[in-house]
């Protein structure tokens, strides 16, 4: 097992969850926590939850269904965090041994390695179950929407979205996927770029629309035009527009987020999964009561 694996193991088991939450494990939000926004990140999360709730115009019954599904998901998430803490305590000596070996350049002890493998496998199994539960909860919530509301939700199948994300190497949009390769392409000499540009455009198009799509050749041509244009930009312009490149490319290729239904499937998953959902539901209900008084 490589040193990179041992480092990734420790990050996955201990560091990543705390960093993602911005909290220590014992400070993780609990199911039903309705505390007010404490910082900008929390307020931003609340806004992201409020937008689809307001867009869909959820009824009291639908809010209650959302609260029920969210409570179940948060309970499972709490169990995952408890397991993470339990595994850390149970295998702490093994993790310390692995990290110490990695930092000192020594060979990892076989017993510690096997113990760590066991811990990570347990965590991965439970984490996969949580992801499945989040998807199932989102689908159940979508079933509670009216026909008009359902028409406002992105209809693309979850499996298709997951397949696209996998083909794009985890990038969240075609624009981000294409933009990720532009730095390397701009560093090539002109003759080197001409030798690889068409192949790169075809590779990117194949990932975006699939190898059997009738639109593959057309998409490759559009991508090649984008690559040629951006490569010709002066360094100053490229640096200035680097952050907005994914959005620009999405718009150019017809993947602009402004099109299609206003509520994306990821927003439905967020509604049933977020620890802030109970607080936002309480806020919406409170505002509705104020309007009726």
RAQUIMO-V916542 format. One record per run of one state. SS is the DSSP state (a for helix, b for strand, c for the rest). FROM is the first residue (numbers start at 1). LEN is the number of residues. If there is no record, write none. Layout:
<<SS:FROM:LEN> <SS:FROM:LEN>>
This chain:
<<c:1:2> <a:3:19> <c:22:3> <a:25:3> <c:28:12> <a:40:17> <c:57:3> <a:60:31> <c:91:1> <a:92:13> <c:105:5> <a:110:34> <c:144:3> <a:147:4> <c:151:2> <b:153:1> <c:154:4> <a:158:10> <c:168:6> <a:174:6> <c:180:2> <a:182:5> <c:187:3> <a:190:20> <c:210:6> <a:216:16> <c:232:3> <a:235:7> <c:242:3> <a:245:9> <c:254:9> <b:263:1> <c:264:1> <a:265:9> <c:274:3> <a:277:16> <c:293:1>>
